[in-house]
Amino acid sequence: RSFGHTTGTVMAYALEYNDEKGISFFTDLLVVGENRQTFDLEGDSGSLIILTGQDSEKPRPIGIIWGGTANRGRLKLRCDHGPENWTSGVDLGRLLDRLELDLIITSS
């Protein structure tokens, strides 16, 4: 919604992390934008995360954005580096299972 189409890389799956203040953090997907830029902006929560296809594979939805850490400075995954601009997402399959829903994809 806010950022439009962005590209990035899924860096982790099922991450549990306690920051320096003892705040617990858990996410299914951890995504960083291309060139270490922010993958999402405020208002993008609920947007679909799509895995692009290789060669002739079709892109497929894998998750939904639920938050980011840009400018909050609470998530540092590498020693000797400052906080990074991570985007958190929930695994779409887990979410659909929990809600007892099916994803229907058509060719149109």
Protein Blocks (a to p, Z undefined) as FASTA:
>chain_A
ZZopaddddfbghiacddfkopacddfbdcddehhiafbdehiaoiacddddehjbccdd
fbdcfbdfehklpacfbghiacddddddddfklmmmmnopacdddfZZ
